[in-house]
Amino acid sequence: MLPGQHEPYQRLINSIQQTEARLNEDAPILDEKIDINSPDWEQLAMRKMEIFGERNKPHILNCANLLAKEFPLIGNKQARDYILQEIRQTTILKNHLTIYTHCNTEVNFSKTVTLFILTDLGVDSRDWILALKDCTKEAFQNNIDVKKILSTLLFLANDADHHGMGSAKDFIRDMIRE
């Protein structure tokens, strides 16, 4: 915790905690067992995700928009690291923070990269890398100056190697060099 220093970012921390609490209320939907021997098990699983998404999209979007807007404005690395840690401690939000993002405009691409940075390699670095590469590919296809935006946001990325494959900062730096 940042004693006496986190008050300016309390709104972000509250948003993370409140959104996670709301998502946890609907978590039983995701935990309901499905008989994979049933011929329609895939449709049932997809429907559960749709119900969860329908109920929680506004909450996730509100939190994501606030984080994407305010996180890049935080100049204090210790405060940024604290917020990254808050997100890493969530069980559901970190998996859904980028679910409604698009990379088709400069604003959307910048916002999405910021959210990827906030998820800090996610639960699985490979999935995180593939999703970020897909986003980057979409941005390139829309004639967005990807390297410029990635370079601008690089300072936000964490340099911690959570899964033994490198850090978010390493991956973004490599994408800039490509």
Protein Blocks (a to p, Z undefined) as FASTA:
>chain_A
ZZhklmmmmmmmmmmmmmmmmmmmmmmmmmpccdfkbfklmmmmmmmmmmmmmmmmmmmm
mmmmmmmmmmmmpmblklmmmmmmmmmmpmklmmmmmmmgcfkbfklmmmmmmmmmmnno
pjblklmmmmmmmmmmmmmmnopafklmmmmmmmmpccbdfkonapfklmmmmmmmZZ
